[in-house]
Amino acid sequence: MTDPAASRVRASQSPRDEATPPESSGTPQLDDLFVDWVIEHCSIVEYVWSEKRAAWCPEWWKHPEAVERLWVLWLARTQAYANDDDLGAASSWWLQHWDRHAPILFDARLGPFRHCDRQLGHRHEQDGDETPPVAAERPPLGWQRHVGEHGFLQ
């Protein structure tokens, strides 16, 4: 579980502008914290919205819609877990945020990973083989989510 004090600090930070060099303070960047959360979160979730296998791409960062959905989920979760005034905030995050995005993210017919395979990778047709639960790989060193002028992914 995330440390509430650390969550409050992360929630107050804003994404770094690409022109700004990384800070040398040794503090993790938001993108690093986000990637860590995706990997950690995917290791605990189970796909329960259908009898079919969940669609997933081990190179999830190559799917802008998925990155944006996961990013807003992470931001909302960070805020919910840092909310000491509302003991139900974390539960509400699961119901109001995760349970609404997950069926779309994992939809094998229409979701962002529909042409990918968890073993063969990005943009491969699924072959129907059994694979382990959702597994996220760490993106290559230097990867950052790219945000445009209006706050949207490019």
C-alpha positions in Angstrom: 0.0 0.0 0.0 1.2 3.5 -0.7 2.4 5.8 2.1 -0.3 8.5 2.4 2.3 11.2 3.1 4.3 10.3 0.0 1.0 10.2 -2.0 0.2 13.7 -1.0 3.6 14.9 -2.2 3.3 13.1 -5.5 -0.3 14.4 -6.0 0.9 17.9 -5.6 3.6 17.6 -8.2 3.0 18.4 -11.9 4.4 16.5 -14.9 7.8 17.8 -15.9 8.0 19.8 -19.1 10.1 18.0 -21.7 12.4 21.0 -22.0 13.1 21.0 -18.3 16.1 18.8 -17.3 15.4 16.1 -14.7 16.0 17.2 -11.2 19.2 16.0 -9.6 17.8 15.6 -6.1 17.4 11.9 -6.5 13.6 12.1 -6.2 11.7 9.9 -8.5 10.0 11.6 -11.4 6.3 11.4 -11.8 6.7 9.1 -14.9 8.8 6.7 -12.9 6.2 6.6 -10.1 3.5 6.1 -12.6 5.3 3.2 -14.3 6.0 1.6 -11.0 2.3 1.9 -10.1 1.2 0.3 -13.4 3.5 -2.7 -12.9 2.5 -3.1 -9.2 -1.2 -2.6 -9.9 -1.3 -5.0 -12.8 0.4 -7.7 -10.6 -2.6 -7.7 -8.3 -5.7 -7.2 -10.5 -7.8 -10.0 -11.9 -9.9 -9.7 -15.0 -13.5 -10.4 -13.9 -15.7 -8.6 -16.5 -15.9 -11.5 -19.0 -15.3 -15.2 -19.3 -12.8 -14.4 -22.1 -9.1 -13.8 -21.5 -8.2 -10.1 -20.9 -6.5 -8.3 -23.7 -3.2 -6.8 -22.7 0.0 -5.6 -24.4 3.3 -6.1 -22.5 4.4 -2.9 -24.3 1.3 -1.0 -22.9 3.2 2.3 -23.2 2.8 2.2 -27.0 -0.9 2.7 -26.7 -1.8 6.4 -26.1 -5.4 5.7 -24.9 -4.2 3.1 -22.5 -1.5 5.3 -21.1 -4.0 8.2 -20.6 -6.5 5.9 -18.9 -3.8 4.4 -16.7 -2.4 7.9 -16.0 -5.8 9.3 -14.8 -6.4 6.2 -12.8 -3.1 6.6 -11.1 -3.7 10.3 -10.4 -7.2 9.6 -8.9 -5.8 6.7 -6.9 -3.0 8.8 -5.5 -5.5 11.4 -4.4 -8.0 8.9 -3.0 -5.3 7.2 -0.9 -4.0 10.5 0.4 -7.5 11.6 1.5 -7.4 11.2 5.3 -10.8 13.0 5.6 -12.7 10.4 3.6 -12.2 6.8 4.8 -14.2 5.5 1.8 -12.1 7.3 -0.8 -10.0 4.3 -1.7 -13.1 2.1 -2.0 -14.8 4.7 -4.2 -11.7 4.8 -6.4 -12.1 1.1 -7.1 -15.8 1.4 -7.9 -15.9 4.7 -9.6 -12.6 4.7 -11.5 -11.0 1.3 -11.8 -14.2 -0.7 -12.4 -15.2 1.8 -15.2 -11.8 1.9 -17.0 -10.7 -1.8 -16.6 -13.4 -3.3 -18.8 -12.5 -0.9 -21.6 -8.7 -1.4 -21.2 -9.0 -5.2 -21.2 -11.7 -5.6 -23.8 -10.3 -8.1 -26.3 -12.7 -7.1 -29.1 -12.8 -3.3 -28.8 -10.1 -2.2 -26.3 -6.8 -0.6 -27.0 -4.9 -3.9 -26.8 -7.2 -5.8 -29.1 -4.5 -6.5 -31.7 -1.8 -7.4 -29.2 -0.8 -10.6 -27.5 0.6 -10.9 -24.0 3.4 -13.2 -25.2 4.0 -12.0 -28.8 3.8 -8.4 -27.9 2.6 -5.2 -29.5 0.1 -5.4 -32.4 0.1 -9.2 -32.8 -3.2 -11.0 -33.2 -4.1 -13.1 -30.2 -3.5 -16.8 -30.7 -5.7 -18.2 -28.0 -2.8 -19.7 -25.9 -3.1 -19.6 -22.2 -0.9 -16.9 -20.7 -0.4 -15.8 -17.1 -2.4 -12.9 -15.7 -1.7 -9.4 -16.9 2.0 -8.7 -16.9 3.5 -5.3 -17.6 7.0 -4.8 -18.7 9.1 -1.8 -17.8 9.5 0.6 -20.8 13.0 1.3 -22.2 15.2 3.6 -20.2 14.4 7.2 -21.0 10.7 6.5 -21.9 8.3 9.4 -20.9 4.6 9.9 -21.6 4.4 12.8 -24.0 1.9 15.6 -23.1 1.0 18.2 -25.6 0.2 21.9 -25.2 -3.4 21.3 -23.9 -2.5 18.5 -21.5 -3.4 15.7 -23.9 -1.1 12.9 -25.1 0.4 13.3 -28.5 
